Amino acid sequence: MSFPVNRHQDYHAHFYFDQHSSDYAAEIREQISQQLGLFVGRFNQRLVGPHTKWSFEIDFNHQQFDTLIEWLEAHRNGHSVLVHAVTGDDYLDHTDYVYWLGEAVELDITGFEKSN
């Protein structure tokens, strides 16, 4: 796990938060949508998919990569952010193609089939 490197066409970032930081996370989510013009997913105040913390998703591509990563690093305020490729292989996307801003958060990948 290392700092994000732009090696793929499409990406998701997942901004993790908890009950105590949900107001800040909601502000960040709105800023990403309004200032950066990126799609942001639902504000999940429950566990969704492989995520073991509350989160929201940001969809972006290789052309938006540097701008978003720099912006997130400057604004994440100690929050962990998962950045992963979107290749169509959920297992690889959440194991081999994973990067972190901040501390890594354990993912529950038991729902993904391992690639052959």
C-alpha positions in Angstrom: 0.0 0.0 0.0 1.5 3.3 -1.1 0.6 6.8 -2.2 -1.6 6.8 -5.3 -0.1 6.3 -8.7 -2.0 7.1 -11.9 -1.8 3.8 -13.8 -5.4 3.1 -14.8 -8.2 4.7 -16.8 -10.9 4.9 -14.1 -10.9 5.1 -10.3 -13.0 5.3 -7.2 -12.0 7.0 -3.9 -13.8 6.2 -0.7 -13.7 8.8 2.0 -14.1 7.2 5.5 -15.7 8.8 8.4 -17.6 8.0 11.6 -20.4 9.5 13.7 -18.1 12.2 15.2 -16.8 13.3 11.8 -19.9 13.0 9.7 -20.6 16.7 9.5 -17.1 17.3 8.2 -17.4 14.4 5.7 -20.7 15.8 4.4 -19.0 19.2 3.8 -16.1 17.6 2.0 -18.6 15.5 -0.1 -20.5 18.7 -1.1 -17.2 20.5 -2.0 -16.0 17.7 -4.2 -19.3 17.8 -6.1 -19.6 21.5 -6.4 -15.9 22.7 -6.7 -14.4 19.7 -8.6 -17.6 18.7 -10.4 -17.1 15.0 -9.7 -19.7 12.4 -9.1 -20.1 11.5 -5.4 -22.1 8.5 -4.2 -24.4 8.1 -1.3 -23.4 9.3 2.1 -23.3 5.8 3.7 -23.9 6.0 7.5 -23.8 2.2 7.5 -21.4 -0.4 6.2 -21.6 -1.0 2.5 -19.8 -3.5 0.3 -16.2 -4.2 1.4 -16.0 -1.1 3.6 -15.7 -1.6 7.3 -16.4 2.1 8.1 -19.0 4.6 6.9 -18.0 6.2 3.6 -18.9 7.9 0.4 -17.5 7.2 -3.0 -16.0 9.6 -5.5 -15.8 8.6 -9.2 -13.0 10.0 -11.3 -10.7 9.1 -14.2 -7.0 9.3 -15.1 -7.3 12.9 -16.3 -8.8 14.1 -13.0 -6.5 11.9 -10.9 -3.8 14.4 -10.0 -6.2 17.2 -9.2 -8.4 15.1 -6.9 -5.5 13.3 -5.1 -3.9 16.6 -4.3 -7.2 18.2 -3.2 -8.0 15.2 -1.0 -4.6 15.2 0.6 -5.0 18.9 1.4 -8.6 18.5 2.8 -8.9 15.0 4.3 -8.1 16.4 7.8 -6.8 13.1 9.1 -9.4 10.9 7.5 -8.5 7.7 5.6 -9.2 7.7 1.9 -9.1 4.5 -0.2 -8.2 5.0 -3.8 -8.6 2.1 -6.2 -8.7 1.3 -9.9 -11.9 0.4 -11.6 -11.0 -2.3 -14.1 -14.0 -4.6 -13.9 -12.2 -7.1 -11.6 -13.5 -6.2 -8.1 -11.0 -8.5 -6.4 -7.9 -7.0 -8.0 -9.3 -3.5 -7.7 -9.6 -3.9 -3.9 -6.3 -5.8 -3.4 -3.6 -5.2 -6.0 -4.8 -1.8 -7.3 -5.3 -0.1 -3.8 -3.7 3.1 -2.6 -4.3 5.0 0.6 -4.2 8.6 1.8 -3.8 8.3 5.6 -4.1 5.1 7.5 -5.2 2.0 5.7 -8.6 0.6 6.8 -9.2 -3.1 6.7 -11.5 -4.1 3.8 -13.8 -7.1 3.8 -13.2 -8.7 0.4 -14.9 -12.0 1.2 -17.7 -11.0 -1.2 -15.3 -10.8 -4.2 -14.2 -13.8 -6.3 -10.5 -14.1 -6.6 -9.3 -13.9 -10.2 -7.6 -16.9 -11.8 
